[in-house]
Amino acid sequence: MDLSFLPRFPLALGDLSVIALILLAGLATGELFRRVLMLPRISGYVLAGVLLGPGTFGLLDRGMLEAAQLLFDIALGLILFELGSRLDWQWFRHNRWLLASSLAEIVFSFALVWLLLCALRMPLLHAAIAAAIGVATGASVLLVVIHDRRADGPLTDRAVNLTALNNVVAVVAVTMLLAPLHLQYRPGVTTLLLQPAYMLLGSILLGYATSVVLVLLARWLGKREELQFIALVAMVLLTVGIAKALQLSMLVSLLALGVMARNRDRARHLLPVEFGPSAQVLFVVLFVLTGAAVTLGELAAGAGMALAYVLIRLAGKLLGVVMFSGPSGLSTRKAGLLGLTLMPMSATAVAMVDATARYYPQFGDHVVSVVLGAVLILELAAPLATQIALRAAGESRADANGR
């Protein structure tokens, strides 16, 4: 009997089925976290990714994760664009102590993590790159919690600006640290000198060029939210595509797009990014894939170091913001709450790890496991800490249903 018309097992899921699985698993786990455990949905999305990912039940293998990479890039691009567009240089200029506070939390979080990892016998350069990645606050967690809780106020604004600045510093630092990493693996002198400069300057120029086009599009389309959102997604995709084609930094390019679009758009043709239903779909995918990037085996292998990394990094950020809290116009209590909002690590850290490992597969599985282990711990714990901090500051305006 000819049964060739029947499907063969195991079934090969198409790209659409993979995305549907990611959305349904994330949605269900996120709602269970909110309704049963009274925890933020984001933590549920991340846990769904961990359980579905290659290191646990394996329902999502590496090929399936690559199929959903496009949605990951769009979501991360929207986050980085908004982060860059909300970086208010005027505020830093008028409040120099706020700038001092920001620089202090960047320096202390980097220095303490680097010293810890060196003390734990990690190679100096690997420790520096891991510490530079840790400088960046997880913008996706912070901004999604802010939108979800409808948070608004001085502490929220400070958290966003400090996060924007520490992300800029982190991505630039990781890019520049590629130069000594080149030296360690002994490439040609030309590559050693030119590759980091090409990546940094080329990425900034790409961000500038796409910001010019985006502002012109916004001016032409007018203040129509739905059309501007389509234009923004298109420019994010174009920026990501060109950055990958030219081997530039996607992260630097997207941050530059946001920063330069804000500064070029003096007539305010561009509307603020609204995280409506379409964006929420993308963010579910973003957090599920972030969770799937970390295997439980990796976490177990570097659990102790990952936890130490999390704690010393938090100490550095708290120390930095508390040290200049008085002169910057913030009480010690509010400074502590601000430090908690800087706690998350998320998709940006995963992207920086992937970018470094892609250029240098020898980068070190141990380093990757420590950083990604810290990301997993903070993806599960930091959304709640951020939510508590915003609520304690009296800036969370969500109703009792969390809507």
C-alpha positions in Angstrom: 0.0 0.0 0.0 1.4 3.3 -1.0 1.2 5.7 1.9 3.7 8.2 0.6 1.1 11.0 0.8 1.2 10.8 4.6 3.5 13.2 6.5 6.8 11.8 7.7 7.7 11.9 11.4 9.2 13.6 13.2 7.3 16.5 11.7 9.3 19.5 10.4 7.7 22.6 11.7 7.6 25.6 9.3 8.7 29.0 10.3 5.2 30.2 11.0 4.6 27.2 13.3 7.7 28.0 15.2 6.7 31.6 15.7 3.2 30.5 16.7 4.7 28.1 19.3 6.9 30.9 20.7 3.9 33.2 21.0 1.6 30.7 22.6 4.1 29.4 25.0 5.2 32.9 26.0 1.6 34.1 26.3 0.5 31.2 28.5 3.5 31.2 30.8 3.4 35.0 31.1 -0.2 35.0 32.2 0.4 32.1 34.7 3.2 34.2 36.2 0.9 37.2 36.5 -2.2 35.5 37.7 -0.9 32.7 39.9 2.5 34.0 41.1 1.7 37.8 40.9 5.0 38.3 39.0 5.7 40.3 35.8 4.8 38.6 32.6 8.3 39.2 31.3 9.7 36.6 33.7 7.2 34.1 32.4 8.2 34.8 28.8 11.8 34.2 29.6 11.1 30.9 31.5 9.0 29.7 28.5 12.1 30.3 26.3 14.4 28.4 28.7 12.0 25.4 28.8 11.4 25.3 25.0 15.1 25.9 24.2 17.8 23.5 23.1 19.2 23.1 26.6 15.9 21.8 28.2 13.1 20.1 26.3 14.5 21.1 22.9 11.2 21.9 21.2 13.0 24.9 19.7 16.3 23.8 18.2 19.0 26.2 16.8 17.5 26.2 13.3 14.1 27.1 14.7 15.6 29.9 16.7 17.3 31.3 13.6 13.9 31.2 11.8 12.5 33.7 14.4 15.6 35.9 14.4 14.0 38.5 12.1 11.3 39.2 14.8 14.0 39.3 17.5 15.9 41.9 15.4 12.8 44.1 14.9 11.9 44.0 18.6 15.5 44.8 19.7 15.7 47.5 17.1 12.5 49.2 18.4 13.9 49.1 21.9 17.3 50.5 21.0 15.7 53.2 18.8 13.4 54.4 21.6 16.3 54.2 24.1 18.5 56.3 21.8 15.7 58.8 21.1 15.0 59.3 24.8 18.7 60.1 25.7 18.4 63.7 26.8 21.8 65.4 26.5 20.3 68.7 27.7 19.3 67.2 31.0 22.9 65.9 31.6 24.2 69.4 30.6 22.0 71.2 33.1 22.4 68.7 35.9 26.2 67.9 35.9 25.8 65.8 39.1 23.3 63.5 37.2 26.0 63.0 34.6 28.5 62.3 37.4 26.1 59.8 38.9 25.7 58.1 35.5 29.5 57.9 34.9 30.0 56.6 38.5 27.6 53.7 38.1 29.2 52.8 34.8 32.8 52.9 36.2 31.9 51.1 39.4 29.9 48.4 37.8 32.6 47.8 35.2 35.5 47.9 37.7 33.9 45.7 40.4 32.9 43.0 37.9 36.3 43.1 36.2 38.1 42.8 39.5 35.8 39.9 40.6 36.3 37.9 37.4 40.1 38.5 37.5 40.1 37.3 41.1 38.3 34.2 39.9 41.2 33.6 37.4 39.4 34.6 34.2 41.8 36.0 31.6 42.1 39.8 31.9 40.8 40.6 28.4 37.9 38.2 28.7 37.0 39.6 32.1 37.1 43.2 30.6 34.7 42.2 27.8 32.3 40.5 30.2 32.5 43.5 32.5 31.8 45.9 29.6 28.7 43.8 28.7 27.5 44.1 32.3 27.7 47.9 32.2 24.5 47.9 30.0 21.2 47.9 31.7 18.6 45.7 30.0 16.7 48.4 28.1 14.1 45.9 26.9 13.1 45.0 30.4 13.1 48.5 31.7 11.1 50.1 28.9 8.6 47.3 28.7 8.0 47.4 32.5 7.7 51.2 32.3 5.1 50.9 29.5 3.3 48.0 31.2 3.1 49.9 34.5 2.4 53.2 32.8 5.2 54.7 34.9 6.1 58.3 34.7 8.0 60.7 36.9 11.5 62.0 37.7 12.9 58.6 38.8 11.6 57.0 35.7 13.1 59.6 33.5 16.5 59.3 35.3 16.4 55.5 34.9 15.8 55.8 31.1 18.5 58.4 30.6 21.1 56.5 32.7 20.2 53.3 30.9 20.6 55.0 27.5 24.0 56.3 28.4 25.3 53.1 29.9 24.1 51.2 26.8 26.0 53.6 24.6 29.2 53.2 26.7 28.8 49.4 26.8 28.4 48.8 23.1 31.2 51.2 22.2 33.5 49.6 24.9 32.8 46.1 23.6 33.5 47.2 20.1 36.8 48.9 21.0 37.9 45.9 23.1 37.9 43.9 19.9 41.2 45.5 19.1 43.2 43.8 21.9 41.1 40.7 21.3 42.5 40.8 17.7 46.0 41.0 19.1 45.5 38.1 21.4 44.6 35.8 18.4 47.4 37.3 16.3 45.9 38.5 13.1 47.5 40.9 10.6 48.4 44.4 11.7 45.9 45.9 9.2 43.1 44.0 10.8 44.3 44.9 14.3 44.2 48.6 13.6 41.3 49.0 11.2 38.6 46.5 12.1 37.4 48.2 15.4 37.6 51.7 13.9 35.7 50.5 10.8 33.1 48.9 12.9 32.5 51.8 15.2 32.7 54.7 12.7 30.9 52.8 10.0 28.1 51.9 12.4 27.7 55.6 13.5 27.6 56.7 9.9 25.0 54.1 9.1 22.9 55.3 12.0 23.3 58.9 10.8 22.2 58.0 7.2 19.2 56.1 8.2 18.2 58.8 10.7 18.2 61.3 7.9 15.8 59.1 5.8 13.6 58.4 8.8 13.1 62.1 9.7 12.4 62.9 6.0 9.8 60.1 5.9 8.2 61.3 9.1 7.9 64.9 7.7 6.4 63.6 4.5 3.9 61.1 6.2 2.8 63.6 8.8 1.8 62.8 12.4 -0.1 59.6 11.5 0.9 57.0 14.1 0.2 53.9 12.1 2.2 55.1 9.0 5.1 56.3 11.1 5.2 52.9 12.9 5.5 51.1 9.6 8.2 53.5 8.5 10.1 53.0 11.7 10.0 49.2 11.4 11.2 49.5 7.8 14.1 51.7 8.8 15.0 49.4 11.7 15.1 46.4 9.3 17.1 48.3 6.8 19.6 49.4 9.4 20.0 45.8 10.7 20.2 44.4 7.1 22.9 46.9 6.0 24.8 46.5 9.3 25.0 42.7 8.8 25.9 43.0 5.1 28.7 45.5 5.9 29.8 43.6 9.0 29.1 46.6 11.2 27.7 46.7 14.8 23.9 46.3 14.7 23.7 47.7 18.3 25.8 50.8 17.6 23.9 51.5 14.4 20.5 51.2 16.1 21.5 53.4 19.0 22.9 56.0 16.7 19.7 55.9 14.6 17.7 56.8 17.7 20.1 59.4 19.1 20.5 61.2 15.8 16.9 61.0 14.8 16.0 62.8 18.0 18.6 65.5 17.5 17.9 66.0 13.8 14.1 66.2 14.3 14.0 69.6 15.9 10.5 70.3 14.5 9.3 67.0 16.2 7.9 65.4 13.1 8.6 61.9 14.6 6.0 60.6 17.0 7.1 58.7 20.2 7.2 55.0 19.8 4.0 53.4 21.1 4.1 49.8 22.3 0.7 48.8 21.0 -0.5 45.3 20.2 1.8 44.9 17.3 4.9 45.7 19.3 3.7 43.5 22.2 3.8 40.5 19.8 7.4 41.3 19.0 8.4 41.7 22.7 6.9 38.3 23.6 9.2 36.8 20.9 12.1 38.9 22.1 12.0 37.6 25.7 11.2 34.0 24.8 14.2 33.9 22.4 16.4 35.6 25.1 15.5 32.8 27.5 16.1 30.2 24.8 19.7 31.5 24.3 20.6 30.2 27.7 20.8 26.5 28.5 20.3 25.2 32.0 23.6 23.3 31.5 25.4 26.6 30.9 23.8 28.1 34.0 24.7 25.1 36.1 28.3 25.2 34.9 28.8 28.9 35.8 26.0 29.4 38.4 28.3 30.5 41.2 30.2 32.9 39.1 27.0 34.2 37.4 25.4 34.9 40.8 28.6 36.7 42.0 28.6 38.7 38.8 24.9 39.7 39.4 25.5 40.8 43.0 28.8 42.7 42.4 27.3 44.4 39.3 24.3 45.6 41.3 26.6 46.8 44.1 28.5 48.9 41.6 25.4 50.5 40.2 24.0 51.2 43.6 27.3 52.7 44.8 27.5 55.0 41.7 23.9 56.4 42.0 24.0 56.8 45.8 27.4 58.5 45.8 26.1 61.5 44.0 22.4 61.3 45.0 22.4 64.5 47.2 24.1 66.9 44.7 21.9 65.5 41.9 18.7 66.2 43.8 17.8 62.7 44.8 17.2 61.3 48.3 19.2 58.3 49.4 16.0 56.2 49.3 15.2 57.3 45.8 18.8 56.6 44.7 18.5 53.1 46.0 15.3 52.6 44.0 17.0 54.1 41.0 19.8 51.5 41.4 17.2 48.7 41.3 15.8 50.0 38.0 19.4 49.7 36.5 19.6 46.0 37.6 18.2 44.2 34.5 20.3 42.6 31.8 18.5 41.3 28.7 18.6 41.0 24.9 21.3 43.7 24.4 23.7 41.6 26.5 22.8 38.5 24.5 23.4 40.3 21.3 26.8 41.6 22.5 27.9 38.1 23.5 26.8 36.7 20.2 28.6 39.4 18.2 31.8 38.8 20.1 31.6 35.0 19.8 30.8 35.3 16.1 34.0 37.2 15.4 36.0 35.0 17.8 34.7 31.5 18.4 37.7 31.0 20.7 36.3 33.7 23.0 35.7 31.2 25.7 32.6 29.1 26.5 33.2 29.7 30.2 32.9 33.5 29.8 29.8 33.1 27.7 28.2 30.8 30.3 28.9 33.3 33.1 27.4 36.3 31.2 24.4 34.4 29.9 23.9 32.8 33.3 23.7 36.3 34.8 21.3 37.3 32.0 19.0 34.4 32.9 19.1 35.2 36.6 18.3 38.8 36.0 15.7 38.2 33.3 13.7 36.2 35.9 14.4 38.5 38.9 15.0 42.0 37.6 11.5 42.7 36.1 10.0 42.3 39.6 12.7 44.4 41.2 12.1 47.2 38.6 8.4 47.0 39.1 8.7 47.2 42.9 11.1 50.2 42.6 8.8 52.2 40.3 5.8 51.4 42.6 7.8 52.4 45.7 8.8 55.7 44.0 5.1 56.4 43.5 5.5 56.5 39.7 3.6 53.3 38.7 0.2 54.3 37.4 -1.1 50.9 36.3 -4.5 49.9 37.7 -5.1 46.8 39.9 -5.3 44.6 36.8 -1.9 45.6 35.7 -3.2 47.0 32.4 
